[in-house]
Amino acid sequence: MQAYQLEVNDNISDKILWLLSSFKNDVKIKKINLNNDTKLDEITISVKNALNEVENSKKNNIELNNAWDLVDEL
């Protein structure tokens, strides 16, 4: 099996998907989300949560030597 990534405008992609739907047993279609803002938001939230956890550990006088110490405390 071969894999390709195509970037085409919406009009063409609709036609390609329609054509490929005729070969549903031979073709796998995976939509790739090009909106990187969502992933950036997820990373931002994750970092904020981690910083909050570190701050909480400081308030509770828990010494953290590495990231696993923080995970153990959770």
Phi, psi and omega in degrees: 000145178246153179235141179225152171240119180247140172242111182224160178288166188300323181299316181288319182298322177300319180291319179295316179296322177298315179296314182292335179297339176290341182247037189301336179279343184248352187232135172250130180244125178234120179279133179254124179281119181271001181277099181283348180299323181297313180295322179297318177298318179297318179294317180300315180296319180297316179295318179299318179296319179297317179296322177297319179295320178296317179299319178296323179293325177294320180295326182266010179055042176261121181280129179245121179265332178205179183297328181294331176298319178295318179296320179298324181289334179288000000 
